[in-house]
């Protein structure tokens, strides 16, 4: 929708196309899949949070970091998925001008928070394996709490700058965003002005926010590999590497799509799926999480059997 102002039409709302080229007969299926993804994301990450809250065995520095990641996954999915689901279910792809910028802010904000949380995750493994004697002294629970809060606060600056610079631009041409959600690239491409003065600084800022933590992550895992290779015992090597494998998989799931999206914006779809997969990875690969989940399952099964036995008696 647009309003006339002088000789130009001013955009008052944006329309999300979702998946470009998706045949109408598959839109119902696409919305059902996305609804399933969103439901599993909420259930999986909420389950991790509940496990952490109810099992003191998980109150370790690593899982405090995981807790932040779960919260960020839930919030990111809630920011992006409901709108695209409603677009296919209720043909409601339109968003008001301001609402689109609000979504853009939170998309970039939670993406930046993720980068910082993954940085903390790599720092935890780096200190645990490369400097085990200093680990408990440096990374206390209070330290993780301070670093986590700092990550959530500092991450707000760069997305806010993107919104402040993009919001006043003149939008007087198309209002169609060929993506699943509003983001800086999708919105500013529609501006009726030269995008270079805004797009280039935004790209550089995004690369700093993305590649800064990634540089340390690469350094930390290279250091970990070198440290592990110095372990004479083969079993010791395997055990040390196994403690990092879960985090490494999750880091790859986040960074590969986010790096590729700046080369091809259509790839941003795949950033919707890691929040659903992360809880599954933790429950399958993290020993403490598996044991906690199994304990809860056995406890629930035992309670049900006891109730049945009491009824039969």
N, C-alpha and C positions, 0 to 999 in steps of 0.2 A: 504494500500500500504506500502511496505517496501523496504529498500535498503540493499544490502549485505555489510557487514563491517567485514572483517576477516572471521571467521566461523559463524558469527551471522547475523541475519536479523534485521535491525534497523527500527522501526516504523516511518513512515513519515506522516501518517494521521490516524485519528480514524473514525470509522463508528458507528453511532447511530442506534440501532435496533428499538427504539421507544417502542411500547408495545409488549413485548415478547409473542409469541404465537398467535398474531392477524392474523386471516385468511386473505389472500390477497383480497378476495372479499369484506371485510369490511374496507379495508384501505382507500378507497374513502370516505366512511361515516365518518371514524375517522378524516380524514383531514378536512372534512366539519364542523364537530362539533368543532374541535379545531379552525378553522377559525372563526366560530361564536363566540366562547369564546373570542378570541383575539379582534374581532370587538366590541363586547359588552363591553369588558374591556376598550378599547380606548374611546368609546363613553360615557360610564358611568362616568369614571374618568375625562375625559375632560369636561363633563357637570358640574361636581362638581366644577372644577377649574373655569369655565366660570361663574357659579352662584356666586362663591366667589368674582370674579373680578368685577362683575356688580351689586352686592347687598351689600351695606354698612352694612345692618343688620347682615350679616354673619361675619363681621370683629371683631370676638371675639377670645380670646386665643385658645379655643377649636378647632375652624375651621382653625386656622393657623396650628395646629398640623395635622388636617385632610388633609390639602393641601399638606403637606409633604408626607403623606401616599398615596395620590392619585398619586403624582409624582413618588413615589417609585414603586407603582403597575404598572404604565404604563411602566416604564423602565425595571422592572423585566420581565413582559410579553413580551416586545420587545426583550429582551435578549434570551428568551427560546422558545417562540411559533413559530416564523417564520421558524426556521430551521426544527422543527419537522413537520410542515405543508408541507414544501417543500419536506421533505423525503417521505411523502405519495403521494403528488400530482405529483412530478417530479422525484421520485425515487432518490433523492439527499440526501442521508444520510451521505455522507462522509464529514469530516471536516479536514482541515490541522492541523498538530501537534500544531502549535502556536495558531491558531484560537480556538482550543478546550480549551487551557489553558486560553485564553482571556475570553471565555464564562464562564469557571469555576470561574475565578476571579469575574466576575460581578454577577454570580448566588449567590455566598457566600457574596459578598459585599452588594447587595440589601437585602438579607435575614438578614444580621446583622443590616443594617439601619432600617429595619422593626421592629426588636426587640427593638431598641433604641427609635423609634417613639412611639411604643406601651407603652414603659416605660414612656414617656412624657405624653401620654394620661391618664395613670393610675395616674400619679402625679397630673395632672390637676383635676381629679375627687376627689382624696384624699384630696387635699387642699380645693376644693370647698365645700365638705360636712363635713369633719372633722375639718377644720380650716377656716370657711367662712370669719371671720373678717380679716384674714391675706391674703386671696386669692388675692385680687386686689393689695395688696402691694408686694407680692412675685412674682406672675406670671403676669407680665406686658407683653405687646406685644414685647417690646424690649428684655425681658428675654427669651421669647419663641423663638425669632429670633436667639439669641445667642446660646441657647441650641440646636436648630434645626441644625444650621450650624456646631456646635460641633459634633453632632451625625453623620452627613454626613462625616466629616473629620476623626473622630476617628474610624469609621467603616471600613475605608480602610486598616487599619494596619493588622488585622488578616488574611483577604483573601490574602493580598500581601505576607505574610509570608508562607501561604500554597502553593502558586504558586512558590515562590523562592525555597522551599524545594523539591517540587514535579517535577518541570521542568527538573532538571539535571538527574533524575533517568534514568537508562537504560530501555528502552521499546523495547523488542526484541521478544516478543511472540505474542499473539493475539492482534489485534487492534479493537476488537468489544466491544463497550460499551453498556451494556444491560439496557439503560435508555433512557429517552426522551431528556436529555441534559447532557453536560459534568459537572461533579462535582468531588470533591476530592476523594470520595470513589470509584466511577466508574473508574477513571483514574488510581489511584495508585494501584488498584487491578491487573492491567495489567503490572506492573513493574517487571522486571526480577531480583528481589532482595527481601530480607526479608522486608516485609511491616511494621512490628511492630515498628521499630524506627521512622517511619514517620506517620503511622496510629494512634498510641496511643497518641502522643502529639497533633495531629490534632483533635482527638476525645475529648481530655480534653479541648482544646481551644474552640472547638465548644460548648461544654457543658457550659463553663464559659460564652461565649457570649450569649448563649440561656437561661441558667438558672439564670444568674445574674439578668437581667431585669425581668425574670419571678418570681423570689423570691420577688422582690419589688412589683410586680403586685399582687401577692397572699396576701402579707402583707397589701397592700393598700385596697384591696377589703374586707379583713377580718375586717380591721379597719372601713371601710365604713358600713359594716353590723352591727357592734357593735354600731356605732354612730346612725344609722337609728333606731335600736331597742330601743334606748333611747328616741326617739321622741314619745311623748304621743299621738299626733294626727295621726289617721290611714291614713288620706288623705296626711298628711305630709310625712309619711313613703313611701307611694306609689309614690308620686311625686319625692322624693329623689332617690328611687330605679330606677324609670323610666329614670332619667338622666344618669344612669350608664349602663342600659341594652344594649344600642346600642354598646357602647365601649366593653362591656364584650363579646358580641357575636362575634365581630370582632377579639378580642384577642384570643378567643377559636378557631376560624377558622384558625388563623395563627399558634398558638402554638401546637395544637394537631397534625397536620401533621408533623411539624418540630421535635417534640419529637419522633414521631413514626418512622420517616425516619431513625433514627440511630439504631432502632431495626430491621427494615425491609426496605432496600433501595428502594424496588419496590413501596412503598407507596408514594414516592416523587411526583408521578403524581398529587396527590390531592393538592399540593402546587400551581398548575397552576390555580385553580378555585377561591380561595378567592379574587383575584384582580377584578374578574368579579362581585362577589356577594356584595362586600363592598358598592359600590354606591347605589345599590338597598336597602340595609339595612339602609343606611343613609337617603335616600329619603322617606322610609316608616316609620322610627321610630324617626328620629330627627325632632322635631317640627319646628325649625327655617328653616331647609332645606325644609321641606314639604311646608311651607308657601311661601318660596322664589320661589320654583318650581311652585306652584299653581299661584302665582302672575305673573310669566313669561308666564305661559300657558294662563291665562285669558287675559293678555295684548296682546298676539299674536292673540287670538281668536277675541278680540275686534277690533284689527286693520284690520283683514280680513273681519269682518262684515262691518266695516266702508268703506272699499274699495269697497265691493260689493254694498253697499247702494249708494255710490257715482256714481258707474257705472250705476246703475238702474235709478238714478235721471237724 
